[in-house]
Amino acid sequence: MEGPNKPRFFLRRLLIASLLMLQVTGLFLATQQPANAATTLEEQEKTAYINKVAALKQVAERDLAAGQKEEDVARKVDQMRRELNSKYYETVPPDLLEKIHAKNLEKYGNKTGPSIEYFLIKGRSWKEIIDSASKVSSKDLGN
């Protein structure tokens, strides 16, 4: 094909080829799982647990902003954290749960983790107790 239509024809073919490549790439990517995606139920449960624990920070901030005393908020989020722990522990394989309980018992003298009394004995403030309730370390998960 010669003449003024040649560039238009070439551009049309290039556009079609580009669209096909995008479509193929999209199909390929749609079938791939991101490298950081939770791939097992156990990993999904762990991720959900970590997100729920982190959300306790917003609960505490909201309650403190509403004028509640730090001690009351600390006790509330500590209780909420313990409830999250119990639910998470139901999803953990027995051998890992045994490992978590053993570590907690050794470190805190309590298989379910540090209590408010533990933190107070260690000299923590109510604010520090609130902060601790909304954080998870990999050690908390038996890693």
Secondary structure, 3 states (H helix, E strand, C coil): CCCCHHHHHHHHHHHHHHHHHHHHHHHHHHHCCCCCCCCCHHHHHHHHHHHHHHHHHHHHHHHHHCCCCHHHHHHHHHHHHHHHHHHHHCCCCHHHHHHHHHHHHHHHCCCCCCCHHHHHHCCCCHHHHHHHHCCCCHHHHCC
